[in-house]
């Protein structure tokens, strides 16, 4: 199955009281009953590249089969030193973000 994605962004927020890391993007799914999620993979390498797995959660309800763009986000609070994000789907690299924006 081919997955279409776009507009991936990674951001470290270093504002006092709001320190966090997040990455987000848009995933095109087959119908509105599919919800994309991002989860940290169990295996991480020793670099500061974060590995995330894209998962598609399907509803049991009935939906029209119409492609729909859905926002997906992964966020963790606290200090971060992430320098890149690798997003996998079904064990294969789907997208790599090598530019992480830092806000102060």
Backbone as a printed PyTorch tensor [residue, N CA C, xyz], in Angstrom:
tensor([[[  0.8410,  -1.1850,   0.0000],
         [  0.0000,   0.0000,   0.0000],
         [  0.8820,   1.2430,   0.0000]],

        [[  0.5930,   2.1610,  -0.8860],
         [  1.3400,   3.4080,  -0.9820],
         [  0.6960,   4.4650,  -0.0860]],

        [[  1.5270,   5.1940,   0.6290],
         [  1.0440,   6.2450,   1.5240],
         [  1.4940,   7.5910,   0.9830]],

        [[  0.5610,   8.5320,   0.8870],
         [  0.9060,   9.8920,   0.4700],
         [  0.9680,  10.7730,   1.7170]],

        [[  2.0580,  11.5300,   1.8230],
         [  2.2130,  12.4580,   2.9430],
         [  2.7920,  13.7630,   2.4190]],

        [[  2.6640,  14.8190,   3.2190],
         [  3.2280,  16.1080,   2.8360],
         [  3.3530,  17.0200,   4.0570]],

        [[  4.0780,  18.1080,   3.8490],
         [  4.1870,  19.1910,   4.8370],
         [  4.7550,  18.7570,   6.1860]],

        [[  5.7790,  17.9080,   6.1870],
         [  6.3800,  17.4570,   7.4400],
         [  7.2420,  18.5620,   8.0480]],

        [[  7.1170,  18.7530,   9.3590],
         [  7.8740,  19.7580,  10.0990],
         [  8.2820,  19.1750,  11.4400]],

        [[  9.4810,  19.5270,  11.8940],
         [  9.9470,  19.1530,  13.2370],
         [ 10.3410,  20.4430,  13.9510]],

        [[  9.9760,  20.5490,  15.2330],
         [ 10.2150,  21.7820,  15.9720],
         [ 10.5810,  21.4930,  17.4200]],

        [[ 11.6340,  22.1700,  17.8680],
         [ 11.9930,  22.1680,  19.2810],
         [ 11.5960,  23.5280,  19.8330]],

        [[ 10.7940,  23.5370,  20.8800],
         [ 10.3720,  24.7840,  21.5290],
         [ 11.1580,  24.9200,  22.8250]],

        [[ 11.9720,  25.9440,  22.9170],
         [ 12.7840,  26.1670,  24.1140],
         [ 12.2830,  27.3510,  24.9400]],

        [[ 11.0430,  27.7360,  24.7440],
         [ 10.4580,  28.8220,  25.5300],
         [ 10.3310,  28.3660,  26.9850]],

        [[ 10.6750,  29.2450,  27.9310],
         [ 10.5500,  28.8700,  29.3480],
         [  9.1220,  28.4350,  29.6850]],

        [[  9.0220,  27.3060,  30.3360],
         [  7.7190,  26.7770,  30.7420],
         [  6.9870,  26.0030,  29.6630]],

        [[  7.5160,  25.9910,  28.4450],
         [  6.8300,  25.2940,  27.3510],
         [  7.7870,  24.3970,  26.5760]],

        [[  8.9030,  24.0260,  27.1870],
         [  9.9040,  23.2180,  26.4840],
         [  9.2630,  21.9310,  25.9580]],

        [[  9.4370,  21.7050,  24.6440],
         [  8.8380,  20.5200,  24.0350],
         [  9.4740,  20.2550,  22.6790]],

        [[  9.1790,  19.0710,  22.1650],
         [  9.5410,  18.7070,  20.8040],
         [  8.2800,  18.1930,  20.1360]],

        [[  8.1010,  18.5800,  18.8680],
         [  6.9710,  18.0330,  18.1190],
         [  7.3340,  17.9080,  16.6590]],

        [[  6.7140,  16.9470,  16.0190],
         [  6.8020,  16.8080,  14.5730],
         [  5.3910,  16.5610,  14.0690]],

        [[  5.0940,  17.1210,  12.9040],
         [  3.7410,  16.9910,  12.3850],
         [  3.7470,  17.0520,  10.8720]],

        [[  2.6540,  16.5740,  10.2910],
         [  2.5110,  16.5720,   8.8480],
         [  1.0920,  16.2020,   8.4650]],

        [[  0.9040,  15.9540,   7.1830],
         [ -0.4040,  15.5920,   6.6470],
         [ -0.2930,  14.2360,   5.9580]],

        [[ -1.2460,  13.3550,   6.2610],
         [ -1.2890,  12.0210,   5.6740],
         [ -2.6090,  11.8910,   4.9200]],

        [[ -2.5450,  11.4170,   3.6770],
         [ -3.7540,  11.1730,   2.9000],
         [ -4.1970,   9.7330,   3.1500]],

        [[ -5.4220,   9.6000,   3.6710],
         [ -5.9650,   8.2740,   4.0020],
         [ -7.1260,   7.9470,   3.0650]],

        [[ -7.5060,   6.6750,   3.0060],
         [ -8.5230,   6.1950,   2.0700],
         [ -9.9440,   6.6040,   2.3750]],

        [[-10.2360,   6.9380,   3.6300],
         [-11.5610,   7.4260,   4.0160],
         [-11.4760,   8.1130,   5.3690]],

        [[-12.4810,   8.9340,   5.7190],
         [-12.4340,   9.7130,   6.9570],
         [-12.3890,   8.8810,   8.2460]],

        [[-12.6550,   7.5850,   8.1720],
         [-12.6370,   6.7360,   9.3520],
         [-11.2620,   6.2150,   9.7300]],

        [[-10.2380,   6.6180,   8.9940],
         [ -8.8660,   6.2030,   9.2950],
         [ -8.1550,   7.3720,   9.9660]],

        [[ -7.5670,   7.0980,  11.1310],
         [ -6.8590,   8.1320,  11.8850],
         [ -5.3750,   7.7900,  11.9330]],

        [[ -4.5140,   8.6650,  11.3920],
         [ -3.0770,   8.4180,  11.4740],
         [ -2.5300,   8.8200,  12.8390]],

        [[ -1.5740,   8.0510,  13.3430],
         [ -0.8910,   8.3750,  14.6020],
         [  0.6100,   8.1630,  14.4010]],

        [[  1.3970,   8.8370,  15.2160],
         [  2.8500,   8.6600,  15.2240],
         [  3.2600,   8.1510,  16.5890]],

        [[  4.0640,   7.0910,  16.6090],
         [  4.5410,   6.5150,  17.8620],
         [  6.0510,   6.3530,  17.8000]],

        [[  6.7100,   6.5840,  18.9220],
         [  8.1520,   6.3810,  19.0130],
         [  8.4240,   4.8910,  18.8980]],

        [[  9.3770,   4.5130,  18.0390],
         [  9.6810,   3.0910,  17.8780],
         [ 10.4680,   2.5760,  19.0760]],

        [[ 10.3630,   1.2880,  19.3150],
         [ 11.0700,   0.6730,  20.4440],
         [ 12.5790,   0.7290,  20.2330]],

        [[ 12.9970,   0.6300,  18.9800],
         [ 14.4290,   0.6560,  18.6690],
         [ 14.8030,   2.0590,  18.2040]],

        [[ 15.7140,   2.6780,  18.9340],
         [ 16.2450,   3.9910,  18.5820],
         [ 17.7510,   3.8480,  18.4100]],

        [[ 18.3200,   4.5580,  17.4350],
         [ 19.7720,   4.4840,  17.2980],
         [ 20.4270,   5.4330,  18.2990]],

        [[ 21.7550,   5.4620,  18.3270],
         [ 22.4650,   6.2440,  19.3390],
         [ 22.6630,   7.7040,  18.9400]],

        [[ 22.2060,   8.0800,  17.7590],
         [ 22.3120,   9.4740,  17.3470],
         [ 21.1230,  10.2480,  17.9310]],

        [[ 21.0200,  11.5040,  17.5610],
         [ 19.8840,  12.3130,  18.0060],
         [ 18.7710,  12.3240,  16.9710]],

        [[ 18.7820,  11.3260,  16.0590],
         [ 17.7310,  11.1670,  15.0700],
         [ 16.6070,  10.3420,  15.7020]],

        [[ 15.4240,  10.9100,  15.7710],
         [ 14.2750,  10.2420,  16.3790],
         [ 13.5880,   9.3660,  15.3380]],

        [[ 13.2830,   8.1210,  15.7120],
         [ 12.5810,   7.1930,  14.8210],
         [ 11.1260,   7.0870,  15.2750]],

        [[ 10.2060,   7.3910,  14.3540],
         [  8.7770,   7.3080,  14.6300],
         [  8.1210,   6.3480,  13.6460]],

        [[  7.0630,   5.6920,  14.0860],
         [  6.3020,   4.7770,  13.2410],
         [  4.9220,   5.3860,  12.9910]],

        [[  4.5530,   5.4940,  11.7200],
         [  3.2160,   5.9510,  11.3510],
         [  2.2830,   4.7510,  11.4030]],

        [[  1.1880,   4.8970,  12.1450],
         [  0.1850,   3.8310,  12.2270],
         [ -1.1490,   4.3990,  11.7870]],

        [[ -1.9340,   3.5610,  11.1310],
         [ -3.2640,   3.9560,  10.6770],
         [ -4.2980,   3.1730,  11.4780]],

        [[ -5.0870,   3.8800,  12.2660],
         [ -6.1130,   3.2680,  13.1170],
         [ -7.4500,   3.3800,  12.3900]],

        [[ -8.0660,   2.2150,  12.1290],
         [ -9.3150,   2.1870,  11.3710],
         [-10.5190,   2.0820,  12.2920]],

        [[-11.5300,   2.8760,  11.9960],
         [-12.7880,   2.8350,  12.7280],
         [-13.6280,   1.6720,  12.2130]],

        [[-14.5160,   1.1560,  13.0730],
         [-15.4240,   0.0830,  12.6610],
         [-16.6860,   0.6160,  11.9940]],

        [[-16.8290,   1.9390,  11.9630],
         [-18.0050,   2.5430,  11.3430],
         [-17.8860,   2.4950,   9.8230]],

        [[-18.9790,   2.7880,   9.1400],
         [-19.0120,   2.7800,   7.6830],
         [-18.7720,   4.2020,   7.1780]],

        [[-17.8510,   4.3350,   6.2130],
         [-17.5130,   5.6300,   5.6360],
         [-17.4620,   5.5150,   4.1250]],

        [[-17.7210,   6.6220,   3.4410],
         [-17.5310,   6.6720,   1.9970],
         [-16.0470,   6.5560,   1.6950]],

        [[-15.7010,   5.8480,   0.6500],
         [-14.3070,   5.6800,   0.2480],
         [-13.8620,   6.9190,  -0.5180]],

        [[-13.4420,   7.9290,   0.2060],
         [-12.9730,   9.1630,  -0.4070],
         [-11.6620,   9.5590,   0.2770]],

        [[-10.6340,   9.8150,  -0.5280],
         [ -9.3480,  10.1900,   0.0550],
         [ -9.4950,  11.4650,   0.8740]],

        [[ -8.8900,  11.4480,   2.0640],
         [ -9.0140,  12.5530,   3.0030],
         [ -7.6520,  12.8720,   3.5890]],

        [[ -7.3080,  14.1530,   3.6390],
         [ -6.0650,  14.5790,   4.2840],
         [ -6.2960,  14.7120,   5.7760]],

        [[ -5.4100,  14.0990,   6.5810],
         [ -5.5190,  14.1560,   8.0400],
         [ -4.2100,  14.6600,   8.6400]],

        [[ -4.3350,  15.5350,   9.6130],
         [ -3.1980,  16.0610,  10.3560],
         [ -2.7340,  14.9950,  11.3430]],

        [[ -1.4180,  14.8340,  11.4820],
         [ -0.8670,  13.8930,  12.4590],
         [  0.2730,  14.5990,  13.1920]],

        [[  0.3660,  14.3550,  14.5090],
         [  1.3880,  15.0330,  15.3130],
         [  1.9310,  14.1000,  16.3850]],

        [[  3.2310,  14.2310,  16.6350],
         [  3.8850,  13.5580,  17.7540],
         [  4.4800,  14.6700,  18.6030]],

        [[  4.1940,  14.6730,  19.9090],
         [  4.6910,  15.7380,  20.7810],
         [  5.0880,  15.1660,  22.1310]],

        [[  6.2460,  15.6280,  22.6250],
         [  6.6930,  15.2830,  23.9710],
         [  7.1510,  16.5620,  24.6630]],

        [[  6.8350,  16.6660,  25.9210],
         [  7.2330,  17.8310,  26.7130],
         [  8.6390,  17.6210,  27.2610]],

        [[  9.3400,  18.7220,  27.5050],
         [ 10.6740,  18.6640,  28.0830],
         [ 11.7400,  19.0750,  27.0870]],

        [[ 12.9720,  19.1510,  27.5760],
         [ 14.1030,  19.5340,  26.7350],
         [ 14.3540,  18.4720,  25.6680]],

        [[ 14.8210,  18.9210,  24.5150],
         [ 15.0750,  18.0030,  23.4120],
         [ 16.3270,  18.4170,  22.6650]],

        [[ 17.0460,  17.4230,  22.1530],
         [ 18.2220,  17.6490,  21.3190],
         [ 18.1000,  16.9240,  19.9830]],

        [[ 16.8870,  16.6600,  19.5470],
         [ 16.6520,  15.9450,  18.2960],
         [ 17.2210,  16.7460,  17.1290]],

        [[ 17.9660,  16.0720,  16.2520],
         [ 18.5520,  16.7350,  15.0850],
         [ 17.8980,  16.3020,  13.7760]],

        [[ 17.0580,  15.2780,  13.8320],
         [ 16.3560,  14.7960,  12.6460],
         [ 15.2900,  13.7940,  13.0480]],

        [[ 14.3560,  13.5480,  12.1490],
         [ 13.2720,  12.6010,  12.4220],
         [ 13.1230,  11.6740,  11.2260]],

        [[ 13.1110,  10.3770,  11.4890],
         [ 12.8530,   9.3710,  10.4570],
         [ 11.4890,   8.7660,  10.7370]],

        [[ 10.6050,   8.8440,   9.7470],
         [  9.2470,   8.3300,   9.8970],
         [  9.1200,   7.0700,   9.0480]],

        [[  8.7080,   5.9870,   9.7000],
         [  8.5840,   4.6870,   9.0510],
         [  7.1230,   4.2850,   8.9590]],

        [[  6.8150,   3.4920,   7.9360],
         [  5.4960,   2.8780,   7.7990],
         [  5.7170,   1.4390,   7.3570]],

        [[  5.1720,   0.5050,   8.0900],
         [  5.3630,  -0.9300,   7.8150],
         [  6.8400,  -1.2990,   7.7170]],

        [[  7.6550,  -0.6990,   8.5740],
         [  9.0730,  -1.0310,   8.6360],
         [  9.9360,  -0.3910,   7.5710]],

        [[  9.3450,   0.4030,   6.6900],
         [ 10.1020,   1.0500,   5.6200],
         [ 10.1200,   2.5580,   5.8350]],

        [[ 11.2550,   3.1900,   5.5160],
         [ 11.3800,   4.6350,   5.6680],
         [ 10.4010,   5.3400,   4.7290]],

        [[  9.5450,   6.1540,   5.3070],
         [  8.5430,   6.8950,   4.5560],
         [  9.0210,   8.3180,   4.2770]],

        [[  9.6270,   8.9400,   5.2850],
         [ 10.0840,  10.3240,   5.1460],
         [ 11.1660,  10.6030,   6.1850]],

        [[ 12.1040,  11.4770,   5.8160],
         [ 13.1290,  11.9080,   6.7740],
         [ 13.1370,  13.4370,   6.8270]],

        [[ 13.1040,  13.9580,   8.0470],
         [ 13.1870,  15.4010,   8.2720],
         [ 14.5810,  15.6770,   8.7990]],

        [[ 15.3450,  16.4810,   8.0620],
         [ 16.7010,  16.7660,   8.5300],
         [ 16.8710,  18.2150,   8.9790]],

        [[ 15.8140,  19.0050,   8.9010],
         [ 15.8620,  20.3750,   9.3800],
         [ 14.8730,  20.5280,  10.5280]],

        [[ 15.3920,  20.7220,  11.7290],
         [ 14.5590,  20.8880,  12.9120],
         [ 14.5650,  22.3740,  13.2950]],

        [[ 13.3900,  22.9840,  13.3320],
         [ 13.2840,  24.3820,  13.6920],
         [ 13.3380,  24.5260,  15.2070]],

        [[ 14.0540,  25.5440,  15.6710],
         [ 14.1590,  25.7920,  17.1100],
         [ 13.5870,  27.1710,  17.4020]],

        [[ 12.6250,  27.2140,  18.3310],
         [ 12.0620,  28.4950,  18.7690],
         [ 12.5310,  28.7680,  20.1820]],

        [[ 12.8560,  30.0400,  20.4320],
         [ 13.3690,  30.4430,  21.7580],
         [ 12.3920,  31.3730,  22.4380]]])
